[in-house]
Amino acid sequence: QGIEGGFHIVVFPFPRYSLSRAPNPCNSRLLREFFASAMNGVVLEGGLIQLVMLSSQYEDWDVNGMANDVGMKLTSRVQLPPNFYQPREMSGKPWAPSGAELLTFEAG
C-alpha cells in the first residue's frame, strides 16, 4: 500500500491465536509465522522484534525455538512493572495478568 522498506523495531503485544485460554499449539505456529513474515523484509537486518507476553507462555509456546527457526536471537528478557501497561480483554474489561515480560529478538 505504498510503504517501502522495512522497520527497525516491530512490537507484538500479547500474541494469541484465539480467545481461548486453554493450551493451544496454534499459538506457537502463530509466532513462528509472525517471525518468518517479519524476517521477509518487514524487519531490517539487525532490527528488533519485541513481544510482550506472560512469562509462562515463553516456555509453553517455545518462543525461543520459534525465533531461532527463522534466524532470530533473544537479546533481552525483562519483567515489566505491574503498572507499566493497562491491558484489557476483548470485551474491554480490565485484565490484570501477572508476570508479563518484554522479550527482544534481533534479526540476524
Backbone as CSV, one residue per row, in Angstrom:
resi,resn,N_x,N_y,N_z,CA_x,CA_y,CA_z,C_x,C_y,C_z
1,GLN,0.814,-1.182,0.000,0.000,0.000,0.000,0.860,1.249,0.000
2,GLY,1.941,1.218,-0.719,2.788,2.387,-0.843,3.862,2.504,0.217
3,ILE,3.967,1.538,1.110,5.006,1.578,2.138,6.203,0.808,1.619
4,GLU,7.343,1.478,1.569,8.552,0.822,1.086,9.553,0.680,2.217
5,GLY,10.391,-0.331,2.102,11.414,-0.542,3.111,10.876,-1.308,4.297
6,GLY,11.722,-1.451,5.304,11.347,-2.205,6.486,11.364,-1.328,7.721
7,PHE,11.249,-1.982,8.858,11.200,-1.298,10.142,12.392,-1.729,10.999
8,HIS,12.822,-0.825,11.860,13.906,-1.141,12.797,13.376,-1.931,13.994
9,ILE,12.144,-1.645,14.404,11.537,-2.329,15.550,10.076,-2.650,15.226
10,VAL,9.676,-3.892,15.524,8.283,-4.324,15.393,7.867,-4.873,16.752
11,VAL,6.713,-4.428,17.257,6.230,-4.854,18.583,4.921,-5.611,18.413
12,PHE,4.819,-6.749,19.104,3.613,-7.583,19.070,3.204,-7.838,20.523
13,PRO,2.254,-7.042,21.078,1.857,-7.237,22.471,0.824,-8.347,22.645
14,PHE,1.079,-9.203,23.603,0.186,-10.295,23.990,-0.373,-11.071,22.800
15,PRO,0.516,-11.705,22.008,0.034,-12.516,20.881,-0.790,-13.699,21.378
16,ARG,-1.791,-14.051,20.606,-2.627,-15.204,20.954,-3.398,-15.617,19.710
17,TYR,-3.443,-16.912,19.459,-4.137,-17.448,18.283,-5.651,-17.300,18.410
18,SER,-6.180,-17.542,19.610,-7.628,-17.457,19.813,-7.897,-16.832,21.175
19,LEU,-9.147,-16.586,21.460,-9.506,-16.015,22.753,-9.526,-17.061,23.863
20,SER,-9.432,-18.316,23.510,-9.423,-19.393,24.493,-8.139,-19.338,25.309
21,ARG,-8.274,-19.514,26.603,-7.093,-19.509,27.480,-6.492,-20.917,27.642
22,ALA,-7.128,-21.890,27.043,-6.625,-23.268,27.110,-5.364,-23.390,26.251
23,PRO,-4.466,-24.316,26.606,-3.270,-24.526,25.785,-3.652,-24.850,24.338
24,ASN,-2.944,-24.237,23.413,-3.265,-24.432,22.005,-1.964,-24.380,21.201
25,PRO,-1.606,-25.455,20.489,-0.369,-25.456,19.714,-0.368,-24.411,18.595
26,CYS,-1.521,-23.877,18.278,-1.578,-22.839,17.240,-0.912,-21.544,17.695
27,ASN,-0.765,-21.342,19.017,-0.048,-20.160,19.495,1.409,-20.197,19.044
28,SER,2.036,-21.351,19.138,3.421,-21.497,18.670,3.493,-21.282,17.169
29,ARG,2.543,-21.839,16.443,2.512,-21.682,14.987,2.326,-20.219,14.602
30,LEU,1.466,-19.499,15.338,1.269,-18.075,15.094,2.590,-17.321,15.222
31,LEU,3.337,-17.602,16.288,4.612,-16.906,16.484,5.630,-17.287,15.418
32,ARG,5.686,-18.558,15.045,6.619,-18.982,14.003,6.327,-18.231,12.693
33,GLU,5.058,-18.161,12.317,4.677,-17.453,11.092,4.919,-15.950,11.207
34,PHE,4.689,-15.393,12.383,4.964,-13.973,12.608,6.450,-13.688,12.426
35,PHE,7.298,-14.490,13.078,8.749,-14.303,12.940,9.184,-14.471,11.481
36,ALA,8.657,-15.479,10.813,9.031,-15.719,9.409,8.616,-14.531,8.532
37,SER,7.417,-14.016,8.729,6.949,-12.861,7.956,7.819,-11.639,8.237
38,ALA,8.142,-11.441,9.502,8.952,-10.289,9.869,10.335,-10.351,9.229
39,MET,10.891,-11.551,9.130,12.223,-11.712,8.541,12.192,-11.601,7.021
40,ASN,11.006,-11.576,6.450,10.858,-11.488,4.995,10.669,-10.038,4.553
41,GLY,11.544,-9.156,5.040,11.533,-7.768,4.595,10.812,-6.787,5.489
42,VAL,10.104,-7.255,6.509,9.404,-6.324,7.400,10.393,-5.698,8.385
43,VAL,11.259,-6.530,8.972,12.275,-6.050,9.899,13.603,-5.957,9.159
44,LEU,14.249,-4.818,9.279,15.543,-4.626,8.631,16.618,-5.493,9.270
45,GLU,17.670,-5.778,8.533,18.826,-6.523,9.068,19.309,-5.820,10.327
46,GLY,19.460,-6.572,11.409,19.865,-6.002,12.689,18.725,-5.360,13.447
47,GLY,17.512,-5.397,12.875,16.348,-4.826,13.541,15.860,-5.720,14.674
48,LEU,14.862,-5.234,15.390,14.375,-5.925,16.581,12.893,-6.251,16.482
49,ILE,12.539,-7.374,17.083,11.136,-7.710,17.324,10.972,-7.781,18.831
50,GLN,9.939,-7.116,19.325,9.654,-7.156,20.748,8.271,-7.757,20.960
51,LEU,8.205,-8.699,21.885,6.945,-9.318,22.279,6.675,-8.965,23.728
52,VAL,5.441,-8.659,24.051,5.004,-8.527,25.434,4.096,-9.718,25.677
53,MET,4.482,-10.551,26.637,3.696,-11.749,26.902,3.938,-12.232,28.322
54,LEU,3.132,-13.173,28.765,3.296,-13.738,30.101,4.523,-14.638,30.124
55,SER,5.230,-14.618,31.254,6.456,-15.412,31.347,6.178,-16.902,31.160
56,SER,5.025,-17.387,31.590,4.697,-18.807,31.424,4.534,-19.177,29.947
57,GLN,4.110,-18.239,29.124,3.905,-18.513,27.697,5.226,-18.701,26.961
58,TYR,6.296,-18.080,27.462,7.596,-18.180,26.808,8.014,-19.642,26.655
59,GLU,7.932,-20.402,27.730,8.293,-21.821,27.668,7.188,-22.657,27.031
60,ASP,5.944,-22.402,27.445,4.821,-23.205,26.949,4.720,-23.178,25.429
61,TRP,5.015,-22.040,24.824,4.873,-21.874,23.378,6.188,-22.039,22.646
62,ASP,7.272,-22.337,23.358,8.613,-22.487,22.768,8.964,-21.271,21.903
63,VAL,8.806,-20.090,22.491,9.018,-18.840,21.759,10.446,-18.744,21.229
64,ASN,11.416,-19.098,22.065,12.808,-19.017,21.609,13.061,-19.957,20.433
65,GLY,12.474,-21.143,20.469,12.618,-22.087,19.358,12.008,-21.555,18.077
66,MET,10.848,-20.918,18.194,10.181,-20.350,17.008,11.048,-19.243,16.398
67,ALA,11.661,-18.423,17.247,12.527,-17.336,16.761,13.800,-17.898,16.133
68,ASN,14.402,-18.871,16.793,15.642,-19.463,16.275,15.429,-20.141,14.925
69,ASP,14.246,-20.710,14.724,13.944,-21.384,13.456,14.101,-20.460,12.247
70,VAL,13.894,-19.161,12.452,13.999,-18.218,11.333,15.219,-17.305,11.443
71,GLY,16.144,-17.641,12.356,17.394,-16.885,12.462,17.367,-15.693,13.387
72,MET,16.411,-15.637,14.293,16.366,-14.547,15.272,16.951,-15.023,16.582
73,LYS,17.573,-14.092,17.312,18.213,-14.426,18.590,17.613,-13.572,19.709
74,LEU,17.321,-14.207,20.843,16.837,-13.496,22.024,17.982,-12.656,22.584
75,THR,17.760,-11.351,22.714,18.807,-10.476,23.245,18.452,-9.901,24.608
76,SER,17.162,-9.951,24.973,16.754,-9.390,26.260,15.424,-10.005,26.686
77,ARG,15.317,-10.253,27.993,14.073,-10.764,28.575,13.931,-10.117,29.946
78,VAL,13.001,-9.167,30.073,12.845,-8.438,31.332,11.383,-8.433,31.757
79,GLN,11.177,-8.498,33.073,9.817,-8.449,33.610,9.344,-6.999,33.620
80,LEU,8.085,-6.797,33.256,7.509,-5.455,33.244,6.914,-5.125,34.605
81,PRO,7.041,-3.873,35.044,6.382,-3.474,36.292,4.865,-3.601,36.140
82,PRO,4.161,-3.952,37.206,2.710,-4.191,37.111,1.909,-3.005,36.566
83,ASN,2.329,-1.790,36.809,1.570,-0.615,36.358,2.091,-0.039,35.054
84,PHE,2.910,-0.790,34.336,3.523,-0.299,33.108,2.519,-0.210,31.958
85,TYR,1.521,-1.045,31.975,0.551,-1.128,30.884,-0.833,-1.320,31.465
86,GLN,-1.865,-1.089,30.659,-3.248,-1.245,31.085,-3.949,-2.232,30.150
87,PRO,-3.668,-3.521,30.310,-4.273,-4.497,29.391,-5.777,-4.611,29.592
88,ARG,-6.442,-4.938,28.495,-7.885,-5.128,28.514,-8.230,-6.392,27.746
89,GLU,-9.298,-7.033,28.162,-9.822,-8.174,27.416,-10.527,-7.643,26.171
90,MET,-10.885,-8.523,25.256,-11.579,-8.121,24.033,-12.894,-7.404,24.357
91,SER,-13.502,-7.735,25.486,-14.760,-7.096,25.887,-14.541,-5.680,26.410
92,GLY,-13.288,-5.328,26.670,-12.978,-4.010,27.225,-12.771,-4.026,28.723
93,LYS,-13.076,-5.165,29.363,-12.871,-5.266,30.807,-11.379,-5.245,31.118
94,PRO,-10.992,-4.599,32.219,-9.572,-4.631,32.616,-9.115,-6.066,32.860
95,TRP,-7.883,-6.327,32.524,-7.280,-7.646,32.693,-5.990,-7.433,33.474
96,ALA,-5.775,-8.186,34.514,-4.615,-7.990,35.374,-3.709,-9.222,35.345
97,PRO,-2.974,-9.418,34.263,-2.071,-10.575,34.207,-0.874,-10.359,35.123
98,SER,-0.380,-11.435,35.682,0.841,-11.321,36.478,1.988,-11.939,35.686
99,GLY,3.156,-11.360,35.839,4.329,-11.931,35.204,4.501,-11.585,33.744
100,ALA,4.074,-10.408,33.313,4.290,-10.027,31.920,5.754,-9.639,31.704
101,GLU,6.262,-9.984,30.535,7.666,-9.721,30.192,7.755,-9.040,28.836
102,LEU,8.860,-8.324,28.644,9.206,-7.776,27.350,10.368,-8.608,26.810
103,LEU,10.142,-9.280,25.694,11.166,-10.099,25.047,11.657,-9.373,23.813
104,THR,12.965,-9.305,23.638,13.530,-8.636,22.478,14.370,-9.622,21.697
105,PHE,14.077,-9.739,20.410,14.792,-10.626,19.497,15.448,-9.779,18.414
106,GLU,16.653,-10.167,18.009,17.353,-9.435,16.958,17.381,-10.250,15.674
107,ALA,17.083,-9.563,14.586,17.143,-10.200,13.260,18.600,-10.310,12.852
108,GLY,19.026,-11.533,12.554,20.429,-11.762,12.231,20.733,-11.791,10.841
